[in-house]
Each structure stands twice: as structure tokens, then as C-alpha cells.
């Protein structure tokens, strides 16, 4: 994708075409004038010189404009790349600090390196620091495997920081994401029989940049298309349940990653996965091709001793007993087995190394028992350490400038209960949202209560005020006052359900902005909130104003003065444009082969006169005559001979023939809409044949880029027409009722989240301030941020919490 080139080329073509048109017009005018003796031959050169000069100026302006746009596109790309690099660095440096502690003490584990065929990577046994050195110098494809808790995620974070430190201004930016969030590419079967695949890795990568790092959508697509992003994908083994017969999601993800190519071949990326799952995938012939394979080894006693000395600054620590037990053969190897992974070694230091009152496990315990004890003591130990950090920040002169100065203390029991619910919800669904934590019933109740309350309050005040501003004969309830109130209540109920779905499916528990050091202070947050509210309110008032204005147009003299042929043309254009838009969005194909074209043409031509003739028959004869034809049509459809497009065309032709609609302009909007449908059917038969999908998509993209400025005017126009239609159906008073309810529910949508969180806190399902708690849990080392969303820092902790939930 080259936005600058496309824009410049488009501008050049338009200017050049305009110059050619001016030149041809000048030549034509000169020729006509000479033939009529209105121009002397000696003046012809002067007349033709003017358009030629204009053409030269336009060509020069087009070339200059193209160069300017290319430079602007290059500058914008560089700025977006630099912005993304700084945002990733802020997050990943903080993430590394929370994983490794201050000083970033990476346990330099041994790794077995299997280079890709023909690769220059050194093979054999190495250290993680060696891998980071040669990969930072020449990024490629890398798969990091190992046992659970082996430090794969820690190494991925460390590698991202190293790549950011070594990159030049134009080098790609590494971005760490959780690959378990990759939605599967979906193949949809359309009603006419065609198929379309949507989604995919590149779209997900682009959307992740927009969502997690606030990169503009066009810039994000450009960076992904130019391979200026190095995906660091964590958790391939988490895509499928452990008891699944086949790892289908992971296999499909690997297929998409293998198709992720660049000019030089396979595009660089990093992938982490548990060793056992990657071997299982390889048995199903699914692996990351042209990739170097790392297998991370375990922690031995000497590495554990160096790690403890670094974390305790060489002083005596309760962890000394644990490290000594790892060397002691009397422990029967249980301690060495339990702490052989960096995760459990770090967990042991968090539980025993930073508390003088913690007692290491006695001899005779098995490795499983030691690990269960560490997991059970992790949340209380992390809570104690985090609360102590909060107290130190409060006592410090500069504590309010640190992240801990903005947090509060929590009880270990409540922390355990809230995290336990998060783990259970995360195991049962694809993501943790506020609605899922609180519960669907409570979320739905809060959404409907707020929407109905806002609607009732608004309806008690606003309609009467509006009624005093308009003529009395406008205030009509065509379905009665009860019908208008029912329609308003239906609108409030629909708005509440939309808000409930948003909370349940999309709204995160809390924003990850709180984990960043540059957390904005309240004046800036207030300014942003007010600006968002003002922008939303302005657009909302404009849309509702156009909606009500459309309803009011029915009472003007200008409305009655509009001739029927204008409504006829409007109906034809609107329906035709709507059908074309839907067809372009759905990659519509009318027929897949020549037989489909024949059927699509023959069926309407046969059905229309038949319906015209049968319309005068007796009802019994109509059923007897039409029944066999309907059965044959269904059988042909079931056999694949008649396409869905032809079936719909036949139904439309039957409706036209049965109603004996003349399609004359005197029929107004309704007849024009029918003409629009017929025109689309004909155009689809001509242009939307086999292989038209890519052409339609390409034409749609070009049209969308060139008519983006029309989206808002067209949207307001459709809203205006909807108001006119609503007045005919319900009356002006009902339109005001619906508009008032819509505005009230939209303006109070922020209260839904607050009421849901309040209800969840009263039931003990979420903290009183979910966002503040998640920020505290992140800094306490219990959660992490991947792709802008909170996740459990360690999968083992999440599984233990889910396994031991009450």
C-alpha cells in the first residue's frame, strides 16, 4: 500500500485529463469559429496557444503536486514509525522491569539452536544473551520453545527491548502481541452460492497497532504492508485447549504466518510456543517455515545462585536455604526439579526471598507440592510487596510522581477473589470484559435500567417543550399516543441492548494507560473527556436535527411542490446505489458459470408475464397453477441449477407482474425504487459474473478513496429521508419521541458502565475501581499488558486460580 503514490497519481491523472479537455475544447471552438468566418487564420495560433499554455501549467503543477505528496507520505511514514517505536519502548521497558526486577537481571539460560536451512545462525548449545546478539544484528524468523515457565515470554520481552535499542531510524519496529487473540480467517458462504474469506493475520496486525498503540489506521496499514513491523507473537500453545484432539487454530495460524512474505522472502517474526505443543503441531505437518528453532533449557543450581546474589545485592537472603537445597542430594532432587524453570525460581524469590517471616518448604516435599505451595503464596507475597511500595511512596517527598503514589492498598483475600474470577472468566471465554466479570444478567439489567430511566425522564420534559415550538397541526400521533410511546420504549430497549452487548463483548475491565509512567494528570484527562463529550454531542445533535428536519419537511409547501418524477428519480438512485454498495461490500457474484447467466435471464422473463396473467384467476386456480412452478423452482435451487440470485430475481419479477406495476414516473418514490432494483439486476447480470470479485473489490477501494468526502453528506441525506418516511408512518410527534429517547440514551451511555461496575462491586465480583485495581495488579507483578490489554503474567498462576476457584 502506497498512499502517497496513489494520491499523487490520482491528482496527476485528474489535472492532466482536465488540461486535455481544455485543449480539445479550445481546438473545437477555434475550428467552429474559423468555419463560420468568425476568426482570421492569422489569429488561430494565438487562440490555440492559450489552451496549450494552460496545459503546460497544469502538467507542471501536477508534477510538483506529485513530488510534494510523495514527500509528505514519506515524512508521515517516518513519523508514524518513530511514534510506534517510542510507544512500544515505553511499554516493553516497563514490562521487562516488572518481569526481571530493577536492573533487568535476565537468567542467561542455555538454549539449543537449530538454524534454518541455509541460515547463517550459529548452531548448537548457546546462551540467551548470544541469541539476542546475533538476532538483533540480523532479524529473521525465530521460534522459541521450552517447557512451561521456561522464560519464553521473558526472553521475547528482552528481545523486543534489544531490537529497539539496536534499530536505526528506518528499521522495522518489533511489536509484541498475544497470538491467541488472532481471529481465524472466516470463509462465508453467501446466499447466491459464492464464498468470501475475511480477516487474516495482516488485518489483525494492523488493527492491533491501531488499538494498542493508537497508530492511525492508514499509517498502520502502510507499515504492515511495507513490512516495517516485526511481529513478536507470544503464546501459540494457548490457541487451543490442551485436551483438544487436533490443534486446529494453531495450525491455521501457522499457515497464515507462513504466507506472511516480504520482498526478500519470508518476513521476519518471532514466535513462542511450548515445546510439547510445537512437536505436536510438527506431527501434523504444521510448523513455521524458514525459521530458526530455539529450545530453552532449565535452571541449574549455579545459575540460581547467581540470580539470587544479583537480586539480593550479594547479601544474606532466605533464598540461600532454597538454593542450598537445590544442591543437596538429600532433597532427592525435588527442589531442583521444582525450581528448574525461571518462573518458579522468580516465584520462590518473591515468596521467600523478600520476607524474613517466610519459611522455605521442609525436606520430603515433592516437586508438585513445592510448586503448589509457591503458587498459593504468590498472591499474598505480591500483595504485601505492592502495599509496602504504596506506603513508601506516600511517605516519600516525590512519591506522588511515581506510579505507586497513584495507587492504593488492597487486602490479599479480596485480591485473590477478584483474580480468581478473572481467571475463571478468561478460561470460559475469549477475553475478560467488564460485562463478563459482572455477569450478563446484571449487565443487561443495568443497561436497560439506565436506558429506560433516561428515556422516561427525557419524555417527561422535552416533548412538551418541542410541542410549544411547532404549529399545533404538526403534533400528530398517526398510531396514537400509545403507539408513539411503544415505539419510544422499543428504541430505549434497543439502545440498552446495544450498550449491554458493548459492555459484555468489547469493553475492557480497565484501560492499560494507567501502567505507563507518563500517565496524564486530571486537568489533561478532564480536557480530553470534555472534548470527546463535545465532539460526540455535536455529531449527535446534528444527526438528530437532520432526522427531525426530515419529518418537518412534510409540512412545507416545498414538499407538496416537488413533482412525482423527482421522487421517482430519487427512489431509483437511492435503491440502485444501496444495492451497489452492498454488493461491493459483500464481494457479490451473481452467477458462477454460463448456465447461471442463462437461468438468471430466463427466469424473470418467464415469471413476469405468467404472474401478470395469473393475477386475474380464481384463488384456487392460482394455487393449482403456481404450486408446481414453486416446487420446481425449489428443486432446481436445491440441485444447484438455479442460483439464489436468479431465485430472488424471479420473486421480484413475480411481484411486479402480480401488482401490474407500470414503472411509470407517475408512481413516485415506490415505482422509482422498483426501477432501481431492476437496473441493479440487469447490471449484475452484465458485470458481476465469474471472477468479478477481485475487480469489484478493487473498484470499490478506488471509489471509496475518491468519494470518502461524500460519506457524511450521504449519511445525513439518508437520515433526512428516514425522518420523512417516519413522519408518514408514525407522525411528527412520534419522531420527536424517538429522537428524544435516542439522544437521552446516548448521552447517558457512560452511566451504564458505572452502574454495572457499582453493581459488580456490591456483589463482590469486581473492585470498586476496576481500572485502579488492574494498574495495581500490573505493578504488583500479577498481570501484564499485551497488545494494550491486561492478561495474567503467568499462565501457571491463571490455571492454578481457575483450578482452585470456589
Order of alpha helices (4+ residues) and beta strands (2+ residues): alpha-alpha-beta-beta-alpha-beta-alpha-beta-beta-beta-alpha-alpha-beta-alpha-beta-beta-beta-alpha-beta-alpha-alpha-alpha-alpha-alpha-alpha-alpha-alpha-alpha-alpha-alpha-alpha-alpha-alpha-alpha-alpha-alpha-alpha-alpha-alpha-alpha-beta-beta-alpha
